[in-house]
Every structure is written in structure tokens, then in C-alpha cells.
Amino acid sequence: MIPKAGAERQQVRFRLALASNGTNDPNQTFDGFAFDNVYVGEKQRNVLVEHFTTSELDISVDADIDLNDLYQDQLTFRGFSDFDQIQYHVNFNGVDPLNRDNPEDPAARALRYRVSQPPYTIMDGKLEPGKFTGRWLEINKIELDRRALVDPVFDLEVEDLPTAENTKMSVRLTLTARQAYTRPVLINVALLEQDVNGNKNVLRKNLFTPAGLVIELPFTQGQTLIREALDVVLDVPIVDPNNLMLVGYVQDLQSNEILQSVVMRNGVAPKQTDPITAVDDTPALAVIRSIQIFPNPASLEFKFGLPAEVAPGTSWKILDQRGITVLSGDFEGAVNGIKPVDISELANAVYYVVMTSPQGATVHKKLVVVNRN
């Protein structure tokens, strides 16, 4: 590895050594050899690793540690890293406190990749049978190096724009096409907190909506496109206002391949959580707010986790995006505070779960269904 700075880069010599063993056919004359498509240059790609995790599973915590160590090793031995990661905390078999902070945005990314159970780790959005299947151990320094050598389709720049209030955030993402590209793409900028009680690069909020912004126009080589997300309310907890970072990315809408990503680790203005004005928190409302839905995303079945105080007659229903009720029921028959619900007949999508107390208090939550039959 040639250092990024210093006199060593002023003159670089590349040597290629060839050798032969004694197995060549002596009756044949070999005229030589040829090379094709040889390229020497700087890495231009920033690899993005998206890691779906939960603090409720030991294997998921182990995966977190391994990925964090992989990143730190690259910094220690090379001074820079080929990749950055986003940790999406999802709900599985219990309550992940960081998922409770913002369940919607991790669920939207999980739906795109059809993730039903953590840990699940994807490098630049690429899944490949037999090679990249979502296991974090498949992503190592060799594979990261190979991926970083692939020229990106776009150059990206992310900017943190000033806002009048520190409870709002504005960002600008600039895309410049390095080559013609005609397929629709998805863009987003993720606001991360770099360290939350030992959890690294925790997603706080996707700033271009939870699912991102679709761009359908064809790009010509050299074309520049600018998109902004302005005055986004930070309705999520922020532990350390001075420990924020931004990750922007552009992704093929159909194949999910990340075409390029960009990271802003320093210089992000301090932000705080927006104080949310809540309605009167009656006891009935407080009880149904404490009902948990897990796993989320869910495949074939999800469970309600119930507090002891759920009143008889409390009901639930699941609505699709059109507002049509697709399932409904109550909480009778729960065992040890757990009420399972069969969702095997539901199409893969984001649904609304509406829970209503006998007094009329209502709470809405989102459920992501990623059935794998």
C-alpha cells in the first residue's frame, strides 16, 4: 500500500514478474503473452456496508463488534478505510431501545432488502448466491478492497446546510455522472450518531423520507443533479449533538446496487431532538403505547408484546396503504404477555397497525412484512 502523502508517491514503478514450470509441452512453441484492460489509478469508490442488528441477540452483538473491528483495523494500519457502515437497529424477539427511537426508517431499508432477521449485512447493496448472502463474515478486507477498486458510476457530495433552529436539519446531495446511466436510481442522506453507548454509526433519521427519493431521469456523462432536504424536523433522540455524521448514497432502484456513497464525519452542525407536543397521556393511552410489535420487519408471523395492564376489549387492526383493513382482532388468548398474529397471507409491504382501547384511545404503529415462503 502506497501512503496517501509523502515523497513515496512522486515516482512509482510497477513491476510484473512471470515464471514458468516444467509442465509446458516441449513440442509446442509459445510465442508470448498479452494483457487486456489493465488499469492503474486511485480508488474512487467509497464502499457502504449496511448492517441490520439488534441488541437483543448475542450473535448480532458479535457481528457489530466484528464490523467495528474491521473498520478500526483499516484505520490503524492504513490511515483510512475503504468502507463506512450504517447500523440499522431493528426489533426482533423483544425491544431494541435504539429501534424504539425510530422504528420506521430501519424498517424501510429492511423492506428494500427483504430482511426478516438480524444480523444481516450487505456490502454496496449486493447479494450474490453462494458469495454474499447477508452474513457479516462474508465481508472481509479482501472483498472490501476488491469492491473499492470498482469505479463508481457517480461522484457524490453531501453538504450540511444552515438552519434557523438546531432541531431541524437541511442537507444538499450533489450527483455527477461519471458515465451515462439510464436506469432509475434511489438517493438518500442518513443522519447517524457515531457512538451511542458503544453502538457505532447508529441511524437516527433518513432525511429524504424513510424510503428515499427516486430519480427516474436518464443521466448523461458529466451531468450534475442537485437535490435538497430542507428543514427536516429531528423528531428522534440525539444523545450527543456533537457526534453526528452524514452518509449520502445513490442506489440502483431495481438491482439495489449502491453506485456510490459519500460520508461527512466532521463539520456536521450540532443538533438536538425536537420537543414533541403530545396529547394528554391518559392511562389507557399510555398502556397501548407500551404494546410492542416484534419482529419488525416480520416474516409469516409477528407478535404483540403486552403489558399486564391491557384492558379487556382492547382491539387491533392492520391497514394497508389504501386504508383498507386486511386483518383485525383483539388481545384475548395472549400467553405470558405474547399474542402471535399470522401474516403469511399478506403481501410484502408496509402496513399500519391500529390499536384502540375501550375508552377510544388510539395508537398507530408501522409493520413491515417481508414474507419468505
C-alpha positions in Angstrom: 0.0 0.0 0.0 1.5 3.3 -1.1 1.0 6.0 1.6 -1.5 8.8 0.7 1.0 11.5 1.5 4.8 11.8 1.2 7.6 11.6 -1.3 6.8 7.9 -2.0 4.1 8.9 -4.4 6.3 11.2 -6.5 7.6 8.3 -8.5 6.0 4.8 -8.5 7.3 1.9 -10.5 5.1 -1.1 -11.3 6.9 -4.4 -12.0 5.4 -7.7 -13.3 7.3 -10.9 -12.9 6.4 -14.1 -14.9 7.6 -17.6 -14.4 7.1 -21.0 -15.9 7.2 -24.5 -14.5 8.3 -27.7 -16.3 4.8 -28.8 -17.4 4.7 -27.0 -20.7 4.5 -29.2 -23.8 8.1 -29.2 -25.4 6.6 -29.9 -28.8 4.7 -26.6 -28.9 6.1 -23.2 -29.4 4.7 -20.4 -27.2 5.0 -17.0 -28.8 4.4 -14.9 -25.7 1.5 -13.5 -23.7 -0.8 -10.5 -23.7 -2.7 -8.4 -21.1 -6.0 -6.7 -21.6 -7.9 -4.0 -19.7 -5.0 -3.1 -17.4 -5.7 0.0 -15.3 -3.6 1.7 -12.7 -5.2 4.5 -10.7 -6.6 5.8 -7.4 -9.6 4.2 -5.7 -12.6 6.3 -6.3 -15.3 4.3 -4.6 -16.4 4.6 -1.0 -17.9 1.2 -0.1 -21.1 1.3 2.0 -21.9 -1.6 4.4 -25.4 -1.6 5.7 -25.8 -3.7 8.9 -29.1 -4.7 10.4 -28.7 -5.5 14.0 -30.4 -5.7 17.4 -29.1 -5.5 21.0 -31.4 -8.4 21.9 -29.4 -11.1 20.1 -25.8 -12.2 21.1 -24.9 -13.2 17.6 -26.0 -9.7 16.4 -23.8 -8.0 19.0 -20.9 -10.3 17.9 -21.5 -9.1 14.3 -21.4 -5.5 15.5 -18.1 -6.0 17.2 -16.5 -7.7 14.2 -17.6 -5.0 11.8 -16.4 -2.3 14.1 -13.0 -4.0 14.5 -12.7 -4.4 10.7 -13.2 -0.7 10.3 -10.8 0.2 13.1 -8.1 -2.2 11.8 -8.2 -0.4 8.4 -7.8 3.0 10.1 -5.0 1.7 12.3 -2.9 0.0 9.7 -3.6 2.2 6.6 -4.8 5.5 8.0 -8.1 5.3 6.1 -10.8 2.8 5.4 -12.3 1.6 2.2 -15.8 1.5 3.7 -18.2 3.1 6.1 -21.2 1.5 7.7 -24.7 2.3 8.8 -26.2 0.3 11.7 -30.0 -0.2 11.4 -31.4 -1.3 14.8 -34.5 -3.5 14.1 -36.9 -5.1 16.5 -36.6 -8.8 16.9 -37.8 -11.1 19.8 -38.1 -8.2 22.2 -37.4 -4.5 22.3 -34.3 -2.9 21.0 -34.1 0.6 22.6 -32.5 2.1 19.6 -35.2 0.7 17.3 -37.8 2.2 19.6 -36.2 5.6 19.0 -37.1 5.3 15.2 -38.6 2.1 14.0 -39.8 3.4 10.7 -36.5 4.2 8.9 -34.7 0.9 9.6 -37.9 -0.9 8.6 -38.0 0.9 5.3 -34.4 -0.2 4.4 -35.2 -3.7 5.7 -38.1 -3.9 3.4 -36.0 -2.9 0.4 -33.6 -5.8 1.1 -36.3 -8.2 2.4 -34.5 -8.6 5.7 -36.5 -10.6 8.2 -34.0 -11.4 10.9 -30.8 -9.8 12.2 -27.9 -9.9 11.9 -27.9 -9.2 8.2 -25.1 -7.3 6.4 -24.9 -6.1 2.9 -22.0 -4.5 1.0 -23.0 -1.9 -1.5 -26.4 -3.4 -1.8 -25.1 -6.5 -3.5 -26.4 -10.0 -2.8 -24.9 -13.0 -4.7 -25.9 -16.6 -4.1 -23.0 -18.6 -2.6 -20.9 -15.5 -2.0 -22.8 -12.6 -0.5 -25.9 -13.9 1.3 -26.2 -11.4 4.2 -23.7 -13.0 6.6 -21.4 -10.4 8.1 -18.4 -12.8 7.9 -18.6 -12.8 4.1 -17.4 -9.2 4.2 -13.7 -9.0 4.9 -10.8 -6.8 4.0 -10.1 -8.7 0.7 -13.7 -8.3 -0.5 -13.8 -4.7 0.6 -10.6 -4.0 -1.3 -11.9 -5.6 -4.5 -15.1 -3.6 -4.3 -13.3 -0.4 -3.7 -11.4 -0.9 -6.9 -14.6 -0.9 -9.0 -15.1 2.6 -10.4 -18.3 4.2 -9.2 -21.0 5.4 -11.6 -21.4 8.8 -9.8 -19.4 11.3 -7.8 -21.3 12.5 -4.8 -21.0 15.5 -2.5 -23.1 16.0 0.7 -23.4 19.3 2.4 -24.9 20.3 5.8 -26.9 23.4 5.2 -27.5 26.0 7.9 -30.9 26.1 9.6 -32.6 28.7 11.8 -33.3 26.1 14.5 -31.0 23.3 15.8 -33.9 20.9 16.0 -34.1 20.9 12.2 -31.7 19.7 9.5 -31.1 20.7 5.9 -28.8 18.8 3.5 -27.8 19.0 -0.1 -26.8 16.0 -2.2 -25.0 16.6 -5.5 -24.7 13.8 -8.0 -22.3 14.0 -11.0 -22.5 11.1 -13.5 -19.1 9.7 -14.4 -20.8 7.8 -17.3 -24.2 7.6 -19.0 -26.7 5.9 -16.8 -30.3 5.3 -17.9 -31.8 3.2 -15.0 -33.8 4.8 -12.2 -31.9 5.5 -9.0 -32.7 6.0 -5.4 -31.0 8.6 -3.2 -30.9 9.3 0.4 -28.9 11.0 3.1 -28.7 9.3 6.5 -28.1 11.1 9.7 -26.1 8.9 12.1 -24.8 9.2 15.6 -21.3 7.9 15.7 -21.4 6.3 19.1 -24.5 5.6 21.3 -23.4 3.6 24.4 -20.9 1.6 22.3 -23.1 1.2 19.3 -21.4 2.7 16.2 -22.9 4.6 13.3 -26.5 4.3 14.6 -29.1 5.5 12.1 -31.1 8.4 13.6 -33.0 9.5 10.6 -33.2 9.2 6.8 -33.5 12.8 5.6 -35.0 12.2 2.1 -38.0 10.2 3.7 -37.6 6.8 5.3 -37.5 5.0 1.9 -35.5 7.6 -0.1 -36.1 9.7 -3.2 -36.5 8.1 -6.6 -34.8 9.8 -9.6 -36.1 8.5 -12.9 -34.4 10.8 -15.5 -31.5 9.3 -17.6 -28.1 10.7 -16.9 -25.5 11.7 -19.5 -21.8 11.6 -18.8 -20.9 14.7 -16.8 -24.4 15.6 -15.9 -25.0 17.1 -12.4 -28.1 16.8 -10.3 -28.8 18.6 -7.0 -31.4 17.6 -4.5 -32.1 19.1 -1.1 -33.9 18.0 2.0 -34.8 21.2 3.9 -35.8 21.9 7.5 -36.3 18.2 8.3 -37.7 18.0 11.9 -35.4 15.9 14.1 -38.2 14.0 15.9 -35.7 11.4 17.1 -33.5 11.1 20.2 -30.0 12.5 19.9 -27.6 11.6 22.8 -24.6 13.7 21.7 -25.3 16.7 19.5 -21.6 17.0 18.7 -21.2 13.4 17.5 -23.3 13.4 14.3 -22.3 12.3 10.8 -24.0 12.2 7.4 -23.9 9.4 4.8 -25.3 10.0 1.3 -25.8 7.3 -1.3 -27.2 6.7 -4.7 -28.6 3.2 -5.4 -29.9 1.4 -8.5 -33.7 1.2 -7.9 -34.0 -2.3 -9.5 -30.8 -4.2 -8.6 -30.2 -2.4 -5.2 -26.5 -1.9 -6.1 -25.1 1.1 -4.3 -23.5 3.1 -7.2 -21.6 5.4 -4.9 -21.7 6.7 -1.3 -20.2 9.7 0.5 -19.5 10.4 4.2 -19.3 13.6 6.2 -17.8 12.7 9.5 -16.6 16.1 10.6 -18.3 19.5 10.4 -21.9 18.5 10.9 -23.6 21.2 13.0 -24.7 20.1 16.5 -28.4 19.2 16.6 -30.9 18.5 19.2 -34.2 16.5 19.5 -37.3 18.5 18.6 -39.6 18.7 21.6 -42.8 17.0 20.5 -46.1 18.4 21.8 -48.1 15.4 22.8 -51.8 14.9 23.6 -52.9 14.2 27.1 -51.3 10.9 28.0 -54.3 9.2 29.7 -53.6 5.9 31.4 -55.4 4.0 28.7 -53.3 5.7 26.0 -50.1 5.1 28.0 -50.9 1.4 28.2 -51.5 0.8 24.5 -48.5 2.9 23.6 -46.4 0.4 25.5 -47.6 -2.5 23.4 -44.7 -3.8 21.4 -44.6 -5.3 17.9 -41.8 -7.7 17.1 -40.1 -8.8 15.0 -40.4 -5.8 12.7 -39.8 -6.4 9.8 -41.7 -9.7 10.1 -42.0 -12.8 8.0 -45.1 -15.1 8.3 -45.8 -14.1 11.9 -45.3 -11.2 14.3 -46.1 -10.9 18.0 -47.6 -8.3 20.2 -45.8 -7.9 23.5 -48.4 -6.8 26.0 -48.1 -5.1 29.4 -50.1 -6.5 32.2 -52.5 -3.6 32.2 -54.1 -4.1 28.8 -57.8 -3.8 29.3 -60.3 -6.4 28.1 -61.9 -5.1 24.9 -58.7 -3.5 23.5 -58.6 -4.3 19.8 -56.2 -4.1 16.9 -56.4 -3.9 13.1 -53.9 -3.9 10.3 -54.5 -1.5 7.4 -52.7 -1.4 4.0 -51.5 1.8 2.3 -55.0 2.4 1.0 -56.5 2.4 4.4 -58.3 -1.0 3.9 -58.4 -3.3 6.9 -56.6 -6.6 6.0 -56.6 -8.2 9.5 -58.2 -7.5 12.8 -58.6 -9.0 16.3 -58.2 -8.5 20.0 -55.7 -9.5 22.6 -57.7 -12.3 24.2 -55.7 -15.6 24.4 -52.3 -14.0 25.0 -49.9 -16.3 26.8 -47.3 -14.8 29.1 -48.0 -11.4 27.6 -47.4 -12.6 24.0 -50.1 -12.6 21.3 -48.9 -14.1 17.9 -50.5 -13.0 14.7 -50.3 -15.0 11.4 -49.4 -12.7 8.4 -48.5 -15.4 6.0 -51.2 -14.3 3.6 -50.2 -10.7 3.5 -48.3 -9.2 0.5 -44.9 -7.8 1.2 -45.4 -4.1 2.1 -45.6 -1.5 4.9 -48.8 -1.7 6.9 -50.3 0.4 9.7 -51.2 -1.4 13.0 -54.0 0.5 14.8 -54.6 -0.4 18.4 -57.7 1.0 20.2 -58.6 0.9 23.9 -62.2 0.5 25.1 -62.1 4.2 26.1 -61.3 5.1 22.5 -57.6 5.9 22.9 -55.8 5.0 19.6 -52.2 4.4 18.7 -50.8 3.8 15.2 -47.6 1.9 14.5 -46.0 0.6 11.3 -45.3 -3.0 10.4 -43.1 -4.2 7.6 -44.0 -7.5 6.1 -41.3 -9.4 4.2 -42.8 -12.9 3.8 -40.4 -15.6 2.6 -42.4 -18.7 1.7 
